[in-house]
């Protein structure tokens, strides 16, 4: 890693230490030493085991299950770094929890994503880096810089490699599981030079994580369909969409998402579904009991490592997602 005027210190919460170790290994930087412990009543205790004065400090922690515990760890780490005179405090949230209530969909509802943004800022964060927010406007909830990374190119590259094999061909369609994910699916389809379809579904606001497929907009009959989403939580919506796509005449259906929350009966639903393969990134750790043959995990840690390097050196982040010039043989 190139030299900088500031030391770099990379701290990990307890949610996904292997992810932080992979980033540190890529950057050639040792993981900073901290001690997390519990008081007898369950409160989180923390002490930093090395000096951070004037350093460029990074906290890496997805706010996944248990969400409240992991979020509290981040806030405590921020406070410790602030009180220890860190030069800059960068919070890296590979998965940003509490993002699904980003507006008042009904009367008397909270905007929890804004609340979390306020908590991070008031604790002392100077910058936030995250991937594939559930709603892009959450960036505007912060009054500090937010680097919004995306795992869509990583997922698309995986399927691009597969489609070079006998699996694929011209009969490929990328499917958005809802209207809100059309921009994401279109970006994915452009990489694969595939057609686009949309699942029109009706969501129940009385019961969380439940929706019903109304119709499929676009042609899927006789095609290989790839469902693209940002989050797979209970997997109810994505499995219903996959079954509807097969019922509409698709030959095969695959699914992918950046964040694999996989709560509740998600694993059982995926196992018994029409989905051939579910591809996820490792923004959230996948415990051994959830590792089934249908689930493939790709590492997004190298992307975060490069983003951290660029943040530390005050280099551009957006350049990571600019289209690369096509080679002459690709244009011909």
C-alpha positions in Angstrom: 0.0 0.0 0.0 1.3 3.5 -0.9 2.5 5.8 1.8 0.2 8.4 3.3 0.8 11.3 5.8 -1.5 9.5 8.2 -1.2 6.0 9.7 -4.0 3.7 8.8 -5.8 1.6 11.5 -8.4 -1.0 10.6 -10.6 -2.2 13.4 -13.2 -5.0 13.2 -16.4 -5.5 15.1 -17.3 -9.0 16.0 -19.9 -9.6 13.3 -17.6 -10.5 10.4 -13.9 -10.6 11.4 -12.9 -12.9 8.6 -14.1 -10.2 6.1 -11.9 -7.6 7.9 -8.9 -10.0 7.9 -9.3 -10.5 4.1 -9.3 -6.8 3.6 -6.2 -6.3 5.8 -4.5 -9.1 3.9 -5.2 -7.5 0.6 -3.9 -4.1 1.8 -0.9 -5.6 3.6 -2.0 -3.9 6.8 -2.3 -5.6 10.2 -5.7 -5.6 11.9 -5.7 -3.1 14.7 -5.9 -4.5 18.2 -9.0 -3.9 20.3 -10.7 -5.8 23.1 -14.4 -6.5 23.1 -16.0 -8.0 26.3 -19.3 -8.2 28.1 -20.2 -6.9 31.5 -22.2 -9.3 33.7 -25.5 -7.7 32.7 -24.8 -8.1 29.0 -23.5 -4.6 28.2 -20.8 -4.3 25.6 -17.4 -3.3 26.8 -14.5 -2.2 24.7 -10.9 -1.0 25.0 -8.5 0.0 22.2 -5.1 -1.8 22.6 -3.0 0.6 20.6 -2.6 4.3 20.0 -4.8 5.8 17.2 -3.8 9.5 17.8 -4.0 11.3 14.4 -4.6 8.0 12.5 -7.0 7.3 9.7 -9.2 4.8 11.4 -11.6 2.4 9.7 -14.3 0.4 11.5 -15.5 -2.6 9.5 -18.8 -4.1 10.6 -22.0 -5.2 8.8 -25.0 -4.4 10.9 -26.5 -7.9 10.3 -28.0 -10.3 12.8 -28.0 -9.6 15.7 -28.6 -6.1 14.3 -28.9 -4.2 17.5 -25.8 -5.7 19.0 -23.7 -5.1 15.9 -24.9 -1.5 15.5 -24.1 -0.8 19.2 -20.6 -2.2 18.7 -20.1 0.3 15.9 -21.3 3.2 17.9 -19.0 2.2 20.9 -16.0 1.8 18.6 -16.7 5.2 17.1 -16.8 6.8 20.5 -13.6 5.1 21.6 -11.8 6.3 18.5 -13.1 9.8 18.9 -12.0 10.0 22.6 -8.6 8.6 21.6 -8.0 11.4 19.2 -8.2 9.5 15.9 -7.6 11.8 13.0 -10.5 10.6 10.9 -13.1 7.9 11.7 -14.4 6.0 8.6 -17.3 3.6 9.2 -17.4 0.7 6.7 -20.8 -1.0 6.7 -20.7 -3.8 4.1 -24.4 -4.3 4.9 -26.4 -1.3 6.2 -29.1 -2.6 8.5 -32.4 -0.8 9.3 -32.5 0.5 5.6 -35.9 -0.9 4.7 -37.8 1.9 6.6 -36.5 4.7 4.5 -39.7 6.7 4.2 -43.2 7.0 5.8 -45.1 4.4 3.7 -48.0 4.7 6.1 -49.1 7.1 8.9 -47.3 6.9 12.2 -44.3 5.0 10.9 -40.6 5.8 11.8 -37.9 6.5 9.2 -35.4 4.2 10.8 -32.7 4.6 8.2 -32.5 8.3 9.0 -32.3 7.5 12.7 -29.3 5.2 12.2 -27.6 7.8 10.0 -28.1 10.3 12.9 -26.7 7.9 15.4 -23.5 7.3 13.4 -22.9 11.0 12.8 -23.6 12.0 16.4 -21.3 9.3 17.7 -18.5 10.9 15.6 -18.2 9.2 12.2 -16.5 11.4 9.6 -17.3 9.1 6.6 -19.4 6.1 5.8 -18.7 3.4 3.1 -21.4 0.8 2.3 -22.7 -1.4 -0.5 -26.0 -1.5 -2.3 -28.2 0.4 0.0 -31.8 -0.8 -0.1 -32.8 2.7 -1.2 -30.2 5.0 -2.8 -31.7 8.1 -1.2 -30.4 7.0 2.2 -27.1 8.6 1.2 -29.0 11.9 1.6 -29.8 11.1 5.2 -26.1 11.8 6.1 -24.4 15.2 6.3 -21.0 13.5 5.9 -19.5 11.8 2.8 -21.0 8.4 1.9 -19.2 6.1 -0.5 -21.8 3.9 -2.1 -20.2 0.8 -3.5 -22.1 -1.9 -5.5 -21.7 -5.6 -5.9 -23.7 -5.8 -9.1 -20.7 -5.9 -11.4 -19.2 -8.8 -9.3 -22.5 -10.8 -9.6 -22.8 -10.0 -13.3 -19.3 -11.1 -14.0 -20.0 -14.5 -12.4 -23.0 -15.1 -14.7 -21.0 -13.7 -17.7 -18.5 -16.5 -17.1 -21.3 -19.1 -16.8 -23.0 -17.9 -20.0 -19.8 -18.6 -22.0 -20.4 -22.2 -21.2 -23.1 -24.5 -22.7 -25.4 -23.2 -19.9 -26.2 -19.9 -21.7 -26.7 -18.3 -25.0 -28.9 -15.7 -26.5 -31.9 -16.9 -24.6 -31.1 -15.1 -21.4 -33.4 -12.6 -19.6 -32.6 -10.7 -16.4 -35.6 -10.3 -14.1 -36.2 -7.6 -11.5 -38.3 -9.1 -8.7 -40.2 -5.8 -8.2 -40.7 -2.4 -9.9 -38.2 -0.8 -7.4 -35.3 -2.9 -8.6 -35.6 -2.1 -12.3 -32.6 0.2 -12.4 -30.4 -2.5 -10.8 -31.7 -5.2 -13.1 -31.2 -3.0 -16.2 -27.6 -2.4 -15.2 -27.1 -6.1 -14.8 -28.8 -6.9 -18.1 -26.5 -4.4 -19.9 -23.4 -6.2 -18.7 -24.8 -9.5 -20.0 -26.4 -7.9 -23.1 -29.6 -9.7 -22.1 -33.3 -8.8 -22.2 -35.1 -7.4 -19.2 -38.3 -8.5 -17.5 -40.1 -7.4 -14.3 -42.1 -9.2 -11.7 -45.2 -7.1 -10.7 -46.0 -8.1 -7.2 -48.4 -6.9 -4.5 -46.8 -6.6 -1.1 -48.7 -7.1 2.2 -48.1 -4.2 4.6 -49.9 -6.0 7.4 -47.4 -8.9 7.4 -43.7 -8.2 6.9 -41.7 -10.1 4.2 -44.8 -11.3 2.3 -45.8 -10.5 -1.2 -47.8 -12.0 -4.1 -46.8 -12.2 -7.7 -49.5 -10.5 -9.9 -47.9 -10.8 -13.4 -44.6 -10.9 -15.2 -43.9 -8.0 -17.6 -41.7 -9.2 -20.4 -40.9 -12.5 -22.2 -39.4 -15.4 -20.2 -40.8 -18.4 -22.1 -38.0 -20.7 -23.3 -35.3 -18.5 -21.7 -32.8 -18.8 -18.9 -33.9 -16.2 -16.3 -31.7 -14.5 -13.7 -33.4 -12.8 -10.8 -31.4 -9.9 -9.4 -32.1 -8.3 -6.0 -30.2 -6.3 -3.4 -31.3 -8.3 -0.3 -32.5 -11.9 0.2 -34.1 -12.0 3.6 -36.7 -14.7 4.2 -36.5 -15.6 0.5 -40.3 -15.6 0.2 -40.5 -13.0 -2.5 -37.6 -14.3 -4.6 -38.9 -17.9 -4.4 -42.4 -16.9 -5.4 -41.0 -14.9 -8.3 -38.8 -17.9 -9.4 -41.8 -20.3 -9.3 -43.9 -17.8 -11.3 -41.2 -17.5 -13.9 -40.9 -21.3 -14.3 -44.8 -21.4 -14.5 -44.6 -18.8 -17.3 -42.4 -21.2 -19.4 -38.8 -20.3 -18.5 -36.3 -23.2 -19.0 -34.3 -22.4 -15.9 -34.1 -19.7 -13.2 -31.1 -18.4 -11.3 -31.1 -15.8 -8.5 -28.5 -13.4 -7.1 -28.3 -10.7 -4.5 -25.6 -8.6 -2.9 -26.8 -9.2 0.7 -27.8 -12.6 2.0 -29.7 -12.0 5.2 -31.3 -15.4 5.0 -33.5 -15.2 8.1 -36.5 -17.4 9.1 -37.3 -20.2 6.7 -35.1 -18.8 3.9 -32.8 -21.8 3.6 -35.7 -24.3 3.5 -37.5 -22.1 0.9 -34.4 -21.8 -1.4 -33.7 -25.6 -1.1 -37.2 -26.5 -2.2 -37.6 -23.8 -4.9 -37.2 -23.8 -8.6 -34.0 -21.8 -8.3 -31.0 -23.6 -9.8 -28.4 -21.5 -8.0 -28.5 -18.6 -5.6 -25.4 -16.4 -5.8 -24.6 -14.0 -2.9 -21.7 -11.8 -1.9 -20.1 -12.1 1.6 -21.2 -8.7 3.0 -22.9 -10.8 5.6 -21.3 -14.0 7.1 -22.8 -17.2 6.0 -22.8 -19.7 9.0 -22.1 -23.3 8.3 -25.7 -24.4 8.9 -26.9 -22.2 6.1 -24.3 -23.5 3.5 -26.3 -25.6 1.0 -25.3 -26.7 -2.5 -27.6 -24.1 -4.1 -25.9 -21.1 -2.5 -22.7 -19.8 -4.1 -20.8 -17.0 -2.3 -18.5 -14.5 -4.0 -16.2 -12.3 -2.0 -16.7 -8.5 -2.3 -13.8 -7.9 0.2 -11.3 -7.0 -2.6 -13.7 -4.2 -3.7 -13.9 -2.8 -0.2 -10.1 -3.1 0.2 -9.6 -1.0 -2.9 -12.2 1.5 -1.7 -10.5 1.8 1.7 -7.1 2.3 0.0 -8.5 5.1 -2.1 -10.3 6.7 0.8 -7.0 6.6 2.8 -5.1 8.2 -0.1 -7.8 10.7 -1.0 -8.2 9.1 -4.4 -11.4 8.8 -6.4 -13.9 6.0 -5.6 -16.3 6.6 -8.5 -13.6 5.5 -11.0 -14.1 1.9 -9.7 -17.5 1.8 -11.3 -16.9 3.6 -14.6 -17.3 1.5 -17.7 -14.0 0.2 -19.0 -13.1 1.0 -22.6 -14.1 -1.9 -24.8 -11.4 -3.8 -26.5 -11.2 -3.6 -30.3 -12.1 -7.2 -30.8 -15.2 -6.7 -28.5 -16.4 -3.8 -30.7 -16.0 -5.7 -34.0 
